[in-house]
Amino acid sequence: MAAHMKTTLDIADPLLKEAKAIARKENVTLRELVEQGLRLALAERKAVRRFKLRDASVSGEGLRPEAAGLSWDQLRALTYEGHGG
């Protein structure tokens, strides 16, 4: 059995009223409902965050007209044209 600590929380009246109503409806104590909510909030913060690729775009004028419709190999050759690559 886990140890328990007593604490006092200041909860907005409308939120507390709604929580008490849900606890009554689900036949659980307010404490159980608060603990469940706290567990969910903590688990959410521990969850692995989805990877988001940083926008590394550079400014420019878009695709050059002569590159439209070229294959990847052709685009690569055009990119390195005149650069010894």
Residue, then its C-alpha position, 0 to 999 in steps of 0.5 A: m500500500a502506498a504512503h499518503m500525504k495530506t495536502t490542501l488544494d485551491i480548486a476553482d469552484p466550478l471545477l470542484k463542483e463538476a468533479k464532485a458530480i462526476a465522482r458521485k455519478e461514477n461512485v468513486t471518491l473525490r480523492e480517487l478522481v483527483e488522483q486519477g486525473l493527476r496520474l493522467a496529467l503526469a503520464e501525458r508529460k512523460a510520454v514521448r513527444r512526437f518528433k517535429l522536423r525543424d523548418a530549415s527552409v532557405s529563402g529563394e525564388g523557388l524552382r528554376p524553370e529549367a528544372a521543372g519535370l527533371s528527374w532526381d539525377q538530373l536535378r542533382a547534376l544541375t545543382y552541381e553544374g560548374h562546381g566540380g561535382 
